[in-house]
Amino acid sequence: MLPTSAAVAGEWSCLANGGGNPAAGTIYNSGTNLAFQATSDSTAGAGGILHGGNVSTDTKHIVNASAFSAAATTMPSVLMLIDLLGFYRVTSVTTTGNQATDNTVTLPRYTNGAGVQAFAFNNSTTAMGAATPNLSITYTDQDGNTGATTPTTLPACKTAAANGLIMYSGTGSGKYGPFIPLASGDSGIRAITQINLSASYVSGTLSVALCKPLITMPMTTIGVAAERDFLNQVPSLPRVYDGANLHWLIYHGAATPVNSAFYGHLDFAWG
């Protein structure tokens, strides 16, 4: 479910804090400021979708998926399934300029960073305070090169961003979605070394998460299921690693009311 506030068409939200089954995640607004916290399906409070446990030395893959909603004005929309690898909690939102992170803990999966993307969302049931800062990061890329940075046109965060909102998503200049843009030629992130807000939020906390995108599910019509067969229709069989912390991101193609419910299923196979 969409957590606590209505979303505007063109925005993206992270449903990790949304209620339903599984229960809402509670860990994403906890822990030491700016320290990376790795997450898995066994992490208390992570709230990830259950996928059958560890299968090593076999490998597990997504075979089929579907999703739909009967809630008014939820369509069109797009669901993106991610493996949420971990996050940096940022409580120092009133601090501007580069803030160094603590990477004592490293990526639990996709450890070379290939394909790993970053996004920032409000991790609290309380809306962010007023401000529209630009957000940028300094990171180590998929090849181990340090000092890479967000390109010149920086993501522009929304004032009073609601619970779960990916803060720079939307329409207009400086809006992206769902991921923070990377430097030219980069395909992933091993670690974020600095997080920068150009202006002070009055209050609130946010999380900058690292994830691996797995599948997307475009939904067009209320009450009609979007379906994907990853063996025959879209032959890709996306891999789900042991410990994967599965969550949905959602693109709002229409103004989406609070507590709009979404339903669906995932089929997994391993061998």
C-alpha positions in Angstrom: 0.0 0.0 0.0 1.0 3.6 -0.5 2.1 4.6 3.0 0.5 7.8 4.4 0.0 10.5 1.8 -1.5 10.8 -1.7 1.0 10.9 -4.6 1.1 13.2 -7.6 1.1 11.9 -11.1 4.8 11.6 -12.3 6.2 10.8 -8.9 7.8 7.5 -7.7 7.3 6.0 -4.2 9.1 3.2 -2.3 6.5 0.8 -0.8 8.9 -0.6 1.8 7.2 1.5 4.5 3.7 0.6 3.2 1.4 -1.7 5.1 -0.2 -4.9 4.0 1.5 -8.3 3.6 4.4 -8.3 4.3 4.1 -5.7 7.1 5.6 -2.3 6.7 9.3 -2.1 7.1 10.5 -0.3 10.3 14.3 -0.4 10.0 14.7 2.3 7.4 14.5 5.1 10.0 16.8 3.5 12.5 20.6 3.2 13.0 23.6 5.5 13.0 23.5 8.7 10.8 25.3 8.2 7.5 26.4 4.6 8.2 25.6 2.0 5.6 23.3 -0.8 6.9 23.0 -3.9 4.8 19.5 -5.6 4.6 18.3 -9.1 3.8 15.1 -11.2 4.1 16.1 -12.1 7.6 16.8 -8.6 8.8 14.4 -7.6 11.6 12.0 -4.9 10.4 13.1 -5.0 6.8 9.6 -6.0 5.7 10.7 -7.8 2.4 8.6 -10.1 0.3 9.1 -13.8 1.2 10.6 -15.8 -1.5 11.3 -19.3 -0.1 14.5 -19.0 1.8 18.1 -19.9 0.8 18.7 -22.5 -2.0 22.5 -22.5 -2.4 24.1 -24.3 -4.2 21.1 -24.0 -6.5 20.1 -20.7 -8.0 16.6 -19.1 -7.7 14.8 -17.2 -10.5 11.5 -15.4 -11.1 9.4 -17.3 -13.5 6.0 -15.5 -13.5 4.7 -12.3 -12.0 1.4 -10.4 -11.9 0.0 -7.2 -10.3 -3.2 -5.2 -10.3 -5.3 -2.8 -8.3 -9.0 -2.1 -8.0 -8.5 1.2 -6.1 -9.8 4.3 -7.9 -7.3 6.5 -9.9 -4.4 4.2 -9.4 -3.9 3.6 -13.1 -1.8 3.8 -15.2 1.2 2.9 -13.0 4.4 0.9 -13.1 5.7 -1.4 -10.4 9.4 -2.2 -10.2 10.7 -5.0 -8.1 14.0 -4.4 -6.4 16.4 -6.2 -4.2 17.0 -3.5 -1.5 20.6 -4.2 -0.5 20.9 -1.6 2.3 20.6 2.1 3.1 22.3 5.2 4.6 20.0 6.8 7.1 20.4 10.6 7.0 19.3 12.5 10.1 21.5 15.5 9.4 19.1 17.0 6.9 19.8 20.5 8.2 23.5 20.2 7.2 24.5 21.4 3.8 27.5 20.3 1.7 29.3 17.0 1.5 28.7 14.7 4.4 31.0 11.6 4.6 29.5 8.2 5.0 30.6 5.2 7.0 31.1 2.1 4.8 32.4 -0.3 7.4 29.5 -2.5 6.3 29.6 -3.4 2.6 27.1 -4.6 0.0 25.6 -8.0 1.0 24.8 -9.0 -2.6 26.0 -7.7 -6.0 29.2 -6.9 -4.2 31.1 -5.5 -7.2 28.3 -2.9 -7.6 27.4 -3.8 -11.2 23.8 -2.7 -11.9 23.4 -1.3 -8.3 21.4 1.9 -8.2 20.7 4.5 -5.6 17.5 6.3 -4.6 16.5 8.6 -1.8 13.1 8.5 0.0 11.4 9.8 3.1 11.8 7.0 5.6 9.4 8.5 8.2 5.6 8.7 8.7 6.2 12.4 9.2 6.6 14.6 6.1 9.9 16.3 5.5 10.1 20.0 6.5 10.1 22.8 4.0 12.9 23.0 1.5 13.8 22.1 -2.1 17.5 21.1 -1.9 19.4 19.6 -4.7 20.7 16.1 -3.9 24.0 14.7 -5.1 26.3 11.8 -4.2 29.9 10.9 -4.5 30.5 7.2 -5.0 32.7 4.3 -5.9 31.6 2.9 -9.3 31.2 -0.7 -10.5 34.9 -0.9 -11.5 36.2 0.3 -8.1 36.9 3.9 -9.3 36.5 6.4 -6.5 35.3 10.0 -6.7 32.5 9.6 -9.2 29.7 12.2 -8.8 26.1 13.0 -9.8 26.0 14.8 -13.2 25.6 18.6 -13.4 21.8 18.8 -13.6 21.2 17.7 -10.0 18.1 16.0 -8.7 15.7 18.6 -7.1 13.9 17.3 -3.9 10.3 18.1 -3.1 9.4 20.3 -0.2 7.3 18.5 2.5 8.1 15.1 0.9 5.7 12.4 2.2 6.5 9.0 3.6 7.9 6.7 1.0 8.2 9.4 -1.7 11.4 9.2 -3.8 12.2 12.8 -3.1 13.4 14.1 -6.5 10.8 12.3 -8.6 8.1 14.1 -10.6 7.9 16.2 -13.6 9.9 19.3 -14.6 13.5 20.4 -14.4 15.6 18.5 -11.9 13.1 15.7 -11.6 14.2 12.1 -12.1 12.9 8.7 -11.3 13.5 6.5 -9.7 17.3 6.5 -9.4 19.9 9.1 -8.8 21.7 9.6 -12.2 25.2 8.4 -12.4 28.3 9.8 -14.1 28.6 9.1 -17.9 29.7 5.5 -18.5 28.9 4.2 -15.1 26.5 1.3 -14.6 26.5 0.8 -10.9 27.6 1.8 -7.3 29.8 -0.2 -4.9 29.5 2.4 -2.1 28.4 6.0 -1.6 31.2 8.0 0.1 29.5 11.4 0.4 25.9 12.7 0.4 25.2 16.3 -0.3 22.1 18.5 0.2 22.4 22.0 -1.3 20.0 23.5 1.2 18.7 22.7 4.7 15.5 20.8 5.3 13.7 22.3 8.3 13.2 18.9 9.7 12.8 15.2 9.0 14.9 12.2 8.0 15.6 10.4 4.8 17.3 7.2 3.6 19.6 6.8 0.6 19.1 3.2 -0.5 21.2 1.0 -2.7 19.2 -1.6 -4.8 19.3 -3.9 -7.7 16.3 -3.6 -10.1 14.9 -7.0 -11.1 11.6 -6.6 -13.1 9.1 -4.0 -14.1 5.3 -4.5 -14.4 3.4 -1.8 -16.4 -0.3 -1.7 -15.3 -2.8 0.1 -17.5 -6.3 -0.5 -16.3 -8.1 -0.7 -13.0 -8.9 -4.3 -12.0 -6.9 -5.8 -14.9 -3.8 -7.8 -14.0 -0.5 -7.0 -15.6 1.3 -10.4 -16.2 4.8 -11.4 -17.1 6.1 -14.8 -18.1 9.9 -14.6 -17.7 10.5 -18.0 -19.3 8.6 -17.7 -22.6 7.2 -14.2 -23.0 10.2 -12.2 -21.7 12.9 -14.9 -21.5 15.2 -13.5 -18.8 14.5 -15.5 -15.6 15.8 -12.7 -13.2 17.9 -14.2 -10.5 17.0 -13.8 -6.8 20.0 -14.3 -4.6 19.9 -15.9 -1.2 19.0 -13.2 1.4 17.3 -10.9 -1.2 15.2 -8.2 0.4 12.5 -7.8 -2.2 10.4 -4.6 -2.4 8.3 -2.7 -4.9 8.9 0.8 -6.2 5.8 2.4 -7.9 5.6 5.0 -10.6 2.3 7.0 -10.3 0.8 7.7 -13.7 -2.1 9.3 -12.0 -2.8 11.0 -8.7 -2.8 8.1 -6.3 -4.9 8.3 -3.0 -3.4 7.3 0.3 -3.6 3.6 1.3 -4.3 2.5 -2.3 -3.9 -1.3 -2.2 -2.0 -3.3 -4.9 -2.2 -7.1 -5.3 -0.2 -9.7 -7.1 2.0 -12.7 -7.0 5.5 -13.9 -7.8 6.5 -17.4 -8.9 10.0 -18.6 -8.1 11.9 -21.7 -9.3 15.3 -23.0 -8.4 17.6 -25.8 -9.5 
